[in-house]
Amino acid sequence: MAATSKLPVVLYHYDASPFATKVKNLLAIKRIPHLRVEVSTILPRPDLADRLGVTYRRIPILAIGKDVYCDSSLIATVLERRFPPSEGYGTLFPARKGGGKADTGMIKALSMTYADRAVFPLAAENLPYKKFAPEFVKDRSSWLGKTIDPDAMTANQPVVKSWLVSHLALLEEQLADGREWLFDTETPSLADISVHFSWAWMQQFRSLRDLFDKSKFPASIAWITRTSEYIAKIGSQQKTVLDNISGARAAEIIHSSVWEDPKTVGFDETEAIRLGIKLHQVVSVTPSDNGKVPTVGKVVALNHEEVAVETRGSSGTSVYCHFPRLNFVIKPEPAVSAKL
């Protein structure tokens, strides 16, 4: 049975987003009841930019009360912290079989670097851009910071497929000792969910079907199937999706809720000095790899793992918008840049 959430949890998503699927799987494993808002696959997204003042362009985004979390790696960490197993929720960091604590640091690192930024981009190289509407290709070109050439991508797909075979070989090596889950844990960990979502997504691509050769990668294919079945089973045992609501209703729910005390994240003065910023200073926070649209607001919290800024939407009510420290750039901005 799903535990009862202490604060409203709202997921902003669209069905075709692989990263939204990843976060949906995390919410299922954690058994967290939540609301969902479906947003456009391309910009603009007024439910976020206008209503919440959050201009970050990637999806998904997750709100817990008046705190809005960006990037699936941070969302995973926050879900584990704010909805702990001790309160009846599932865990993303189960113990290893035979005793011993989970390898939390390396699981987080594998999730945000190898899974999200090594394997997934190769998967995305196989998207059939020739079949997509011009406005979608234009939007994704802006997201990547370069013009997408569907013909060039198609020509390069054999090379990309060869790289993916090498990644499958690594996965097979990890599973070769017969372990059930990647880090030999009692149940699937964040590592399994993070690596799985790209491969499960790729299984839908007709051009990649020959990758999944059971004679070459039996342990890997069995693990993909096992993880999919585990997630489906967990999902069938509980109702975690409370309702699908409009962006207007979501903003009302979020704005009428409360923040987590910023002191929980804290403010690291040493790191602030290194970054050249101060508490309550107006800054921009921008992804360093792609989707480089800055979100501007006043700094309210900063530690080694995340930064939070206060943003304000069209209603005049503010939220705290959180980003990971890794793979994001924080820069001071003129005070007039913020809607505060």
Number of C-alpha atoms within 10 A of each C-alpha: 12 19 17 16 16 12 17 19 22 26 25 20 24 18 12 10 14 20 23 22 19 22 25 22 21 25 23 26 25 24 27 26 22 24 19 21 20 16 20 14 17 16 16 14 17 18 22 21 19 15 22 27 28 27 19 23 23 22 22 24 24 27 25 23 21 24 24 26 24 20 20 25 22 19 23 21 17 15 20 17 11 14 20 15 17 8 11 15 23 22 22 26 23 21 20 17 16 8 9 10 11 19 16 17 9 12 19 20 14 18 22 22 15 16 22 19 13 15 18 22 13 18 19 14 16 21 17 13 18 13 9 11 9 11 11 14 19 15 18 20 15 16 19 14 13 11 13 16 12 18 10 9 17 16 10 13 18 14 11 19 19 12 14 20 16 12 15 20 15 14 18 18 13 17 21 13 10 9 14 18 20 19 24 20 22 16 20 23 25 26 24 21 24 27 22 20 23 22 20 16 16 22 15 10 14 9 15 16 11 11 16 17 11 12 8 14 20 14 21 24 20 14 20 19 13 15 21 16 12 15 17 14 13 17 19 11 12 15 15 21 18 13 12 14 13 14 20 13 12 25 21 13 17 24 21 12 15 15 16 13 11 14 10 9 17 16 20 14 14 10 14 15 10 8 13 11 18 20 15 13 16 25 25 22 27 22 22 13 13 16 18 19 17 19 23 30 30 24 26 23 24 25 18 13 12 18 23 27 28 26 26 22 21 13 13 14 18 23 26 27 31 25 28 25 18 16 13 18 18 22 15 18 17 11 14 8 12 18 17 17
